[in-house]
């Protein structure tokens, strides 16, 4: 398992290499970042996650801005609540951008980051004011963190976001695993400045599914 085990996210490509992460395995059994050529040759482990220092158990996928790879870990960091990090495609210059800490900025992200060129946007599964997850943005250098929303089973009807956000240039869209009118999850939208939140769908079970 030194190369890693149990990948949970997706691969990304820069045209030469595929990049990905594993949830477990590696030197500390806390996950890895790796790259491999599209023909299966030249596997390279870029990082062993170690827990407190650089995070552990990445869930989502990496994001590239052409210079750095960005990602999140579900656990680890100084509060064992997950991290946001960046790293060069050659495995150098690892930088921890944020330690998730619970009520203040969320904890345990389970999706991936997206970028609008200025900010990175993401969600946490837990943490926030109601321990029901958050939506946040942060600059690629680790500054400018802002919490856009605290999920709440009552106020906004949703909690435990899973998956990642998408953007159409005006709104961010996402889903929550639970909450909503039927407590079976929701689809929502929100503006990148945190206003304009609305629930687009309350999942109801047989008719349209549950627990995205």
Buried (B, 14 or more C-beta within 10 A) or exposed (E): EEEBBEBBBEBBEEEEBBBBBBBBBBBBBBBBBBBBEEEEEEEBBBBBBBBEEBBBBBBBBBBBEEEBBBBBBBBBBBBBBBBBBBBEBEBEEBBBBBBBBBBBBBBBBBBBBBBEEEBBBBBBBBBBBBBBBBBBBBEBEBEEBBBBBBBBBEEBBBBBBBBBBEBEEEBBEBBBBBBBEBBBBBBBBBEBEBEEBEBEBBBBEEEEEBBB
